[in-house]
């Protein structure tokens, strides 16, 4: 489900850099998308070993059954001063002991030193907890094993909704062995030097937008038609996420030479498109009346099938949003977790029970649910996106003056950017 329903493409780059099984290894990554990050990483390791993930400690206090479930999955708690209080920090010693033992047994340990997921394409500050854990593990083993830290980076084409692209890139392992002697006399210095090497690699593998003041404008620009044009000008393919990431990094760096007036124009274009209720994709791929009328007719014909596909997919997609008012970055994680753990089993049993008791269709309803659940998710999602696109195109045709003004704004802005960025 994760590889085919949640995402359109998943790219794993440089898996050859992963240390061999049996070598003590800690995988350290940026944190972009809540539970999706460790899930994608675990799937990329192909079950070669039993990986363990260090997760925020407060989730282990929800319910004893949930705690047991998390521990069974291979999650271990990390307690933080800002979230869990000073008294809870002593519990980290047990986590360090257990996780260190797992590493020495040859299991991979996954850590996110930012201490929480970000809400933008940028790298937050690192806590030294991971370097402390790695060196203490080596020390508990009398420095006999070489502990390796493997830098890793996640990048998403879109954090929200289904069928986005994601890439996980592995860097070059950082060996702790050359720092053992330094650690014995200056532990903090050894940790600082190792952290610098790890963080430097992760920064290079991800989109790290440091200009947070203009983040929204930069994010809009790289996802616009201009971002695609810029990518092609670099002889790269915008449909291939590793290429698009490389181009976006160059575009963000090049925009450092832009003055405030350029960012203001980008902001105005973004707001104008939002006010018009259209997207960059709609403006880039405008359709005529004939295509739109045929599209509306086709959607009308398959409307009953789409309504049927909403059960139970609409509930799966909308129900988690009721609990995500404060942190939308949880959205995709809960959209995935709740259907898999609760929703699909519950509605499968409910449907079979109702159809069996009322119409006697026990095995028929079970077979229908098994065959229809995943195709139904994709169909309902893509048909919904098709409906949205058709309505947007209809809006563009019905508001010609507003559309012409938008096109003029885009053309003038893109020409200005070409002059600025290609000097």
BELFENHU-V293971 format. One record per residue. N is the residue number from 1. OMEGA is omega in whole degrees, 0 to 359 (none if undefined). Layout:
N_OMEGA + N_OMEGA
//
This chain:
1_182 + 2_185 + 3_187 + 4_181 + 5_184 + 6_184 + 7_176 + 8_177 + 9_172 + 10_181 + 11_174 + 12_184 + 13_174 + 14_177 + 15_178 + 16_179 + 17_180 + 18_179 + 19_183 + 20_177 + 21_180 + 22_178 + 23_178 + 24_187 + 25_173 + 26_178 + 27_183 + 28_188 + 29_166 + 30_185 + 31_187 + 32_192 + 33_171 + 34_186 + 35_180 + 36_181 + 37_180 + 38_180 + 39_179 + 40_180 + 41_179 + 42_179 + 43_179 + 44_178 + 45_172 + 46_175 + 47_179 + 48_178 + 49_178 + 50_181 + 51_176 + 52_183 + 53_174 + 54_184 + 55_180 + 56_189 + 57_186 + 58_180 + 59_180 + 60_180 + 61_183 + 62_182 + 63_180 + 64_180 + 65_178 + 66_177 + 67_178 + 68_179 + 69_179 + 70_180 + 71_178 + 72_179 + 73_182 + 74_177 + 75_179 + 76_186 + 77_170 + 78_184 + 79_185 + 80_184 + 81_186 + 82_186 + 83_190 + 84_179 + 85_184 + 86_183 + 87_183 + 88_187 + 89_180 + 90_179 + 91_180 + 92_180 + 93_178 + 94_178 + 95_178 + 96_180 + 97_182 + 98_182 + 99_176 + 100_177 + 101_179 + 102_178 + 103_181 + 104_176 + 105_178 + 106_178 + 107_177 + 108_178 + 109_183 + 110_182 + 111_178 + 112_189 + 113_175 + 114_177 + 115_180 + 116_182 + 117_179 + 118_177 + 119_179 + 120_175 + 121_176 + 122_184 + 123_179 + 124_180 + 125_180 + 126_168 + 127_180 + 128_180 + 129_182 + 130_178 + 131_177 + 132_180 + 133_182 + 134_181 + 135_178 + 136_175 + 137_178 + 138_180 + 139_179 + 140_179 + 141_181 + 142_177 + 143_181 + 144_179 + 145_176 + 146_177 + 147_179 + 148_174 + 149_182 + 150_177 + 151_183 + 152_180 + 153_175 + 154_174 + 155_183 + 156_173 + 157_179 + 158_181 + 159_192 + 160_178 + 161_182 + 162_171 + 163_170 + 164_175 + 165_178 + 166_176 + 167_176 + 168_183 + 169_179 + 170_179 + 171_179 + 172_181 + 173_176 + 174_180 + 175_179 + 176_185 + 177_179 + 178_183 + 179_183 + 180_182 + 181_178 + 182_181 + 183_182 + 184_182 + 185_181 + 186_185 + 187_182 + 188_179 + 189_178 + 190_179 + 191_181 + 192_181 + 193_178 + 194_180 + 195_179 + 196_181 + 197_182 + 198_182 + 199_181 + 200_179 + 201_181 + 202_177 + 203_182 + 204_184 + 205_185 + 206_172 + 207_184 + 208_182 + 209_183 + 210_181 + 211_184 + 212_178 + 213_181 + 214_185 + 215_183 + 216_179 + 217_179 + 218_180 + 219_178 + 220_184 + 221_183 + 222_178 + 223_181 + 224_176 + 225_179 + 226_177 + 227_177 + 228_179 + 229_180 + 230_179 + 231_180 + 232_178 + 233_177 + 234_183 + 235_180 + 236_183 + 237_182 + 238_179 + 239_180 + 240_191 + 241_177 + 242_176 + 243_181 + 244_177 + 245_180 + 246_179 + 247_181 + 248_178 + 249_178 + 250_180 + 251_179 + 252_178 + 253_182 + 254_181 + 255_177 + 256_180 + 257_182 + 258_178 + 259_187 + 260_182 + 261_179 + 262_179 + 263_178 + 264_178 + 265_177 + 266_179 + 267_180 + 268_178 + 269_178 + 270_181 + 271_179 + 272_178 + 273_178 + 274_179 + 275_180 + 276_179 + 277_179 + 278_180 + 279_175 + 280_180 + 281_179 + 282_181 + 283_181 + 284_184 + 285_181 + 286_182 + 287_177 + 288_182 + 289_182 + 290_180 + 291_182 + 292_179 + 293_176 + 294_179 + 295_179 + 296_179 + 297_179 + 298_180 + 299_177 + 300_180 + 301_183 + 302_181 + 303_178 + 304_179 + 305_179 + 306_179 + 307_178 + 308_182 + 309_180 + 310_177 + 311_354 + 312_189 + 313_179 + 314_179 + 315_179 + 316_186 + 317_186 + 318_186 + 319_180 + 320_183 + 321_179 + 322_185 + 323_187 + 324_183 + 325_187 + 326_184 + 327_181 + 328_181 + 329_174 + 330_192 + 331_184 + 332_179 + 333_180 + 334_177 + 335_178 + 336_189 + 337_184 + 338_177 + 339_184 + 340_186 + 341_187 + 342_192 + 343_184 + 344_177 + 345_182 + 346_183 + 347_175 + 348_180 + 349_180 + 350_181 + 351_179 + 352_181 + 353_181 + 354_181 + 355_180 + 356_183 + 357_184 + 358_186 + 359_181 + 360_182 + 361_183 + 362_186 + 363_180 + 364_180 + 365_178 + 366_180 + 367_180 + 368_180 + 369_180 + 370_184 + 371_189 + 372_190 + 373_182 + 374_175 + 375_179 + 376_178 + 377_181 + 378_181 + 379_182 + 380_181 + 381_184 + 382_178 + 383_176 + 384_179 + 385_177 + 386_177 + 387_180 + 388_181 + 389_180 + 390_178 + 391_178 + 392_180 + 393_177 + 394_179 + 395_179 + 396_181 + 397_182 + 398_180 + 399_187 + 400_183 + 401_179 + 402_179 + 403_179 + 404_178 + 405_177 + 406_181 + 407_179 + 408_177 + 409_182 + 410_182 + 411_181 + 412_180 + 413_182 + 414_177 + 415_179 + 416_180 + 417_178 + 418_179 + 419_183 + 420_190 + 421_181 + 422_174 + 423_none
//
